[in-house]
Amino acid sequence: MDVKKKKTAECGRTIVKSDNYKYFAHKECEYFPCHEGADPENFNCLFCYCPLYFLGDKCGGGFTYTKKGVKNCTGCIRPHLKENYELITGLLKDACKEAAAAKEKE
């Protein structure tokens, strides 16, 4: 576990900061892992429902569309890999900035 300690200037308390919030594996879940062929030792359940789904074909994941036009993400494990936390949150931040910029233009 990568734990960093730092003193805050405003109150002098020691704050322990780790990266634990970026990953968890819910191995007791009846669907774990929910994507066939995924490595259970590197499967992040934090984004159980993909936060990039709303981006449609711009999410960058390995998805398909069903005959009815529904996005099917069962072949995608992009949000479930430990190392993709910053990538996912970065894409969300970019989408928020784009939405804010579009709103300002209204």
URDA-V280460 format. One record per residue. N is the residue number from 1. PHI is phi in degrees with one decimal (none if undefined). BURIAL is # if it has 16 or more other ideal C-beta (glycine too) atoms within 10 Angstrom, else .. D_FIRST is the distance of its C-alpha to the first C-alpha in Angstrom with 2 decimals. Layout:
# URDA-V280460
N | PHI | BURIAL | D_FIRST
N | PHI | BURIAL | D_FIRST
This chain:
# URDA-V280460
1 | none | . | 0.00
2 | -89.7 | . | 3.80
3 | -113.4 | . | 6.02
4 | -118.2 | . | 9.64
5 | -114.9 | . | 12.69
6 | -147.3 | . | 16.14
7 | -91.8 | . | 19.56
8 | -89.1 | . | 21.62
9 | -67.3 | . | 25.14
10 | -73.0 | . | 26.94
11 | -130.5 | . | 25.96
12 | 77.1 | . | 24.05
13 | -73.1 | . | 21.29
14 | -90.9 | . | 17.74
15 | -111.2 | . | 15.48
16 | -92.8 | . | 11.75
17 | -118.9 | . | 10.47
18 | -130.3 | . | 7.32
19 | -100.1 | . | 7.82
20 | -61.2 | . | 7.85
21 | -68.2 | . | 11.59
22 | -85.3 | . | 12.05
23 | -153.9 | # | 11.75
24 | -156.4 | . | 13.02
25 | -117.6 | # | 15.25
26 | -89.4 | . | 18.24
27 | -68.6 | . | 19.21
28 | -86.4 | . | 21.99
29 | -63.7 | . | 23.72
30 | -65.0 | . | 27.09
31 | -104.1 | . | 26.69
32 | -73.1 | . | 23.26
33 | -74.3 | # | 22.94
34 | -82.8 | . | 25.77
35 | -115.4 | . | 26.40
36 | -58.5 | . | 28.19
37 | 83.4 | . | 26.62
38 | -73.9 | # | 23.11
39 | -77.7 | . | 20.23
40 | -63.0 | . | 18.79
41 | -83.3 | . | 15.44
42 | -131.0 | . | 15.16
43 | -112.4 | # | 17.08
44 | -95.2 | # | 16.05
45 | -90.8 | # | 18.33
46 | -55.6 | # | 17.67
47 | -103.8 | # | 20.85
48 | -52.9 | . | 22.84
49 | -104.6 | . | 26.00
50 | -58.2 | # | 25.79
51 | -73.7 | # | 26.05
52 | -97.2 | # | 27.86
53 | -53.0 | . | 30.65
54 | -64.8 | . | 32.95
55 | -78.0 | # | 32.93
56 | 60.2 | . | 35.12
57 | -77.7 | . | 35.58
58 | -98.7 | . | 33.55
59 | -73.3 | # | 30.15
60 | 85.2 | . | 29.59
61 | -90.4 | # | 28.62
62 | -91.1 | . | 30.46
63 | -114.7 | # | 32.82
64 | -134.3 | . | 36.51
65 | -113.4 | . | 39.19
66 | -75.0 | . | 41.17
67 | -59.7 | . | 44.98
68 | -88.8 | . | 44.99
69 | 85.2 | . | 42.83
70 | -89.0 | . | 39.66
71 | -68.9 | # | 36.38
72 | -114.3 | . | 34.74
73 | -103.6 | # | 31.01
74 | -63.4 | . | 30.59
75 | -91.3 | . | 30.20
76 | -110.9 | # | 27.43
77 | -119.8 | # | 23.68
78 | -48.9 | # | 22.87
79 | -76.4 | # | 21.21
80 | -98.4 | # | 19.29
81 | -90.4 | # | 17.24
82 | -49.3 | # | 13.59
83 | -73.8 | . | 14.62
84 | -97.0 | # | 17.58
85 | -55.9 | # | 16.24
86 | -64.7 | . | 17.63
87 | -61.3 | . | 20.70
88 | -63.6 | # | 21.53
89 | -66.3 | . | 21.13
90 | -65.1 | . | 23.05
91 | -64.4 | # | 25.83
92 | -65.8 | . | 26.07
93 | -61.4 | . | 26.44
94 | -61.5 | . | 29.09
95 | -63.8 | # | 30.93
96 | -65.4 | . | 31.02
97 | -63.3 | . | 32.43
98 | -63.5 | . | 35.00
99 | -64.9 | . | 36.03
100 | -65.3 | . | 36.45
101 | -65.6 | . | 38.50
102 | -64.6 | . | 40.65
103 | -66.0 | . | 41.27
104 | -63.2 | . | 42.41
105 | -74.3 | . | 44.92
106 | -66.9 | . | 46.52
